[in-house]
Amino acid sequence: MQDARLRVGATLLLSLAAFSGITGALLVVLWWLIFTPSYRVLPEPKATAGIIVMTTLVAVFMQAFGGDGISYMIRLGTVFLIAAWAYSERQSGEMLDISVWLLGNRSGFDLGMVAEMGLTSFSRISIDLVNLKHALELKGMSWGPAVIVPAVVNLVQMQITRTREQARILAIRGYRTGGSLCPEFRTDRSDLISFAFAICIAVFVFLHFGDIFIVTK
């Protein structure tokens, strides 16, 4: 999907529809199979397997204690498919463009820049994990439960250090608030068709299962 605005809108609509129930999740999976490159948007096999294992364990735990674990696994798995597709399609600077288009060159620029910095940091995590694994191998240590907590602490510290450095660079360059940007978007016919079907799924789910979104006292 070329137009980032339509992609973000479709992601939000489909995520809500998928988490509404099994019917909504199945419709979203059908949309995913038709309008995305399907399995090619998934992350690397190890990461995908880890997410599947964690989701399955939580679902089994819920089912064992009287919850609807099967429904949870299907709904959350579908949300993961949509998230994987949206992340694989993302281009650098898109969130900044969307925020400025939506909220203007002041608050929109600030929010968009924060979003871009957050996504950049998130994309760095996989690189940090690979480097950390190599460092452990050089020390003759294997990746396992004993090193998970120190690894997480290390990753958090690296992210905090990067954030501090980014803030310092912005301050040195005189940044205070807002900025000037003229976002441009390219919309193909296929974008409009896939987004229209996403709207249809969301409307269908809301009309038939809208009561689950209403919080009653």
C-alpha positions as CSV (number, residue, x, y, z in Angstrom):
1,M,0.0,0.0,0.0
2,Q,1.7,3.2,-1.2
3,D,-0.3,5.8,0.7
4,A,0.9,5.8,4.3
5,R,-2.3,7.5,5.5
6,L,-4.5,4.7,4.1
7,R,-2.1,2.0,5.5
8,V,-2.3,3.4,9.0
9,G,-6.0,3.8,8.8
10,A,-6.4,0.2,7.5
11,T,-4.2,-1.1,10.3
12,L,-6.3,0.6,13.0
13,L,-9.6,-0.6,11.5
14,L,-8.5,-4.1,10.9
15,S,-6.9,-4.4,14.3
16,L,-10.1,-3.4,16.0
17,A,-12.1,-5.8,13.8
18,A,-9.7,-8.7,14.4
19,F,-9.8,-8.2,18.2
20,S,-13.6,-8.0,18.3
21,G,-14.1,-11.7,17.9
22,I,-13.4,-14.8,15.8
23,T,-15.7,-13.7,12.9
24,G,-13.9,-10.4,12.6
25,A,-10.5,-12.1,12.9
26,L,-11.3,-14.5,10.1
27,L,-12.5,-11.7,7.8
28,V,-9.2,-9.8,8.5
29,V,-7.2,-12.9,7.7
30,L,-9.0,-13.1,4.4
31,W,-8.2,-9.5,3.7
32,W,-4.5,-10.2,4.7
33,L,-4.4,-13.1,2.2
34,I,-5.8,-11.1,-0.6
35,F,-4.2,-7.7,-0.3
36,T,-0.8,-8.4,1.2
37,P,2.2,-10.5,0.2
38,S,1.1,-12.9,2.9
39,Y,3.9,-14.9,4.5
40,R,6.6,-12.7,3.0
41,V,5.7,-9.9,5.4
42,L,6.4,-12.0,8.5
43,P,9.6,-11.4,10.5
44,E,12.4,-13.9,10.6
45,P,11.3,-17.5,11.5
46,K,12.8,-17.4,15.0
47,A,11.0,-14.2,15.9
48,T,7.7,-15.5,14.4
49,A,8.1,-18.8,16.3
50,G,8.8,-17.0,19.5
51,I,5.6,-14.9,19.2
52,I,3.6,-18.0,18.3
53,V,4.9,-19.9,21.4
54,M,4.3,-17.0,23.7
55,T,0.7,-16.5,22.4
56,T,0.0,-20.2,22.6
57,L,1.2,-20.4,26.2
58,V,-1.0,-17.5,27.3
59,A,-3.9,-19.1,25.4
60,V,-3.4,-22.4,27.1
61,F,-3.2,-20.7,30.5
62,M,-6.4,-18.8,29.9
63,Q,-8.2,-21.9,28.6
64,A,-7.0,-23.9,31.7
65,F,-8.5,-21.3,34.1
66,G,-11.9,-20.9,32.4
67,G,-11.1,-18.3,29.8
68,D,-11.6,-18.4,26.1
69,G,-8.0,-19.1,25.2
70,I,-8.7,-20.3,21.6
71,S,-10.5,-17.1,20.7
72,Y,-7.7,-15.1,22.3
73,M,-5.0,-16.9,20.3
74,I,-6.9,-16.5,17.0
75,R,-7.6,-12.8,17.6
76,L,-4.1,-11.9,18.8
77,G,-2.5,-13.9,16.1
78,T,-4.5,-12.0,13.5
79,V,-3.5,-8.7,15.0
80,F,0.1,-9.8,14.8
81,L,-0.4,-10.5,11.0
82,I,-1.7,-7.0,10.4
83,A,1.1,-5.5,12.5
84,A,3.7,-7.5,10.6
85,W,2.3,-6.3,7.3
86,A,2.1,-2.6,8.4
87,Y,5.7,-2.7,9.7
88,S,7.1,-4.4,6.6
89,E,5.5,-1.7,4.4
90,R,6.7,1.2,6.5
91,Q,9.1,3.7,5.0
92,S,11.4,6.1,6.9
93,G,9.7,9.5,7.6
94,E,6.1,8.3,7.0
95,M,4.9,8.9,10.5
96,L,6.3,12.4,10.4
97,D,4.5,13.0,7.1
98,I,1.2,11.7,8.5
99,S,1.4,13.7,11.7
100,V,2.2,17.0,9.8
101,W,-0.6,16.3,7.3
102,L,-3.1,15.6,10.2
103,L,-2.0,18.1,12.9
104,G,0.1,20.7,11.1
105,N,3.7,21.9,11.3
106,R,3.7,22.5,15.0
107,S,2.2,19.8,17.2
108,G,2.1,17.4,14.2
109,F,5.8,17.9,13.6
110,D,6.7,17.2,17.2
111,L,4.5,14.1,17.5
112,G,5.7,12.8,14.2
113,M,9.4,13.2,15.1
114,V,8.8,11.4,18.4
115,A,7.1,8.6,16.5
116,E,9.9,8.3,14.0
117,M,12.5,8.2,16.8
118,G,10.6,5.5,18.5
119,L,10.3,3.4,15.4
120,T,14.0,3.8,14.6
121,S,14.9,2.7,18.1
122,F,12.6,-0.3,17.7
123,S,14.2,-1.3,14.4
124,R,17.6,-1.1,16.1
125,I,16.6,-3.8,18.7
126,S,17.0,-6.7,16.2
127,I,20.5,-5.5,15.3
128,D,21.4,-5.1,19.0
129,L,20.2,-8.7,19.6
130,V,22.4,-10.1,16.9
131,N,25.4,-8.2,18.2
132,L,24.7,-9.3,21.7
133,K,24.4,-12.9,20.6
134,H,27.8,-12.7,18.8
135,A,29.3,-11.2,21.9
136,L,28.1,-14.1,24.0
137,E,29.4,-16.6,21.5
138,L,32.9,-14.9,21.7
139,K,32.8,-15.3,25.4
140,G,31.8,-19.0,25.1
141,M,28.3,-18.4,26.5
142,S,25.1,-19.7,25.0
143,W,21.8,-17.8,24.6
144,G,19.5,-19.1,27.3
145,P,17.3,-18.2,30.3
146,A,20.3,-17.3,32.4
147,V,21.2,-14.4,30.1
148,I,17.8,-13.1,29.3
149,V,17.5,-10.6,32.2
150,P,21.0,-9.1,31.7
151,A,20.3,-8.9,28.0
152,V,17.1,-7.0,28.5
153,V,18.8,-4.6,30.9
154,N,21.6,-4.1,28.4
155,L,19.2,-3.3,25.6
156,V,17.2,-0.9,27.8
157,Q,20.4,0.9,28.7
158,M,21.5,1.2,25.1
159,Q,18.1,2.6,24.1
160,I,18.3,5.2,26.9
161,T,21.8,6.2,25.9
162,R,20.7,6.7,22.2
163,T,17.7,8.7,23.2
164,R,19.8,11.0,25.4
165,E,22.3,11.5,22.6
166,Q,19.5,12.3,20.1
167,A,18.0,14.8,22.5
168,R,21.4,16.4,23.0
169,I,22.0,16.7,19.3
170,L,18.6,18.3,18.8
171,A,19.3,20.8,21.6
172,I,22.7,21.7,20.1
173,R,21.1,22.4,16.8
174,G,18.7,24.8,18.4
175,Y,15.5,22.7,18.0
176,R,12.7,23.8,20.3
177,T,9.3,23.0,18.8
178,G,7.6,22.6,15.4
179,G,9.1,22.5,12.0
180,S,8.5,23.1,8.3
181,L,7.4,20.1,6.1
182,C,5.3,19.6,3.0
183,P,4.3,15.9,3.0
184,E,3.5,14.2,-0.3
185,F,1.6,11.0,-0.7
186,R,1.1,8.7,-3.6
187,T,-2.2,6.9,-3.8
188,D,-2.7,4.0,-6.2
189,R,-6.0,2.4,-7.3
190,S,-5.1,-0.8,-5.4
191,D,-4.7,1.3,-2.2
192,L,-8.2,2.6,-2.5
193,I,-9.6,-0.8,-3.1
194,S,-7.9,-2.5,-0.2
195,F,-8.7,0.4,2.1
196,A,-12.4,0.2,1.0
197,F,-12.5,-3.5,1.9
198,A,-10.9,-2.7,5.3
199,I,-13.7,-0.2,5.9
200,C,-16.3,-2.7,4.9
201,I,-15.0,-5.3,7.3
202,A,-14.9,-2.7,10.2
203,V,-18.4,-1.5,9.5
204,F,-19.7,-5.1,9.3
205,V,-18.1,-6.1,12.6
206,F,-19.4,-2.9,14.3
207,L,-22.9,-3.4,13.0
208,H,-23.1,-7.1,14.0
209,F,-20.9,-7.1,17.1
210,G,-20.9,-3.5,18.1
211,D,-22.0,-4.3,21.6
212,I,-18.5,-5.5,22.5
213,F,-17.2,-2.0,22.1
214,I,-19.7,-0.5,24.4
215,V,-18.8,-0.4,28.1
216,T,-21.8,-0.8,30.2
217,K,-22.0,0.1,33.9
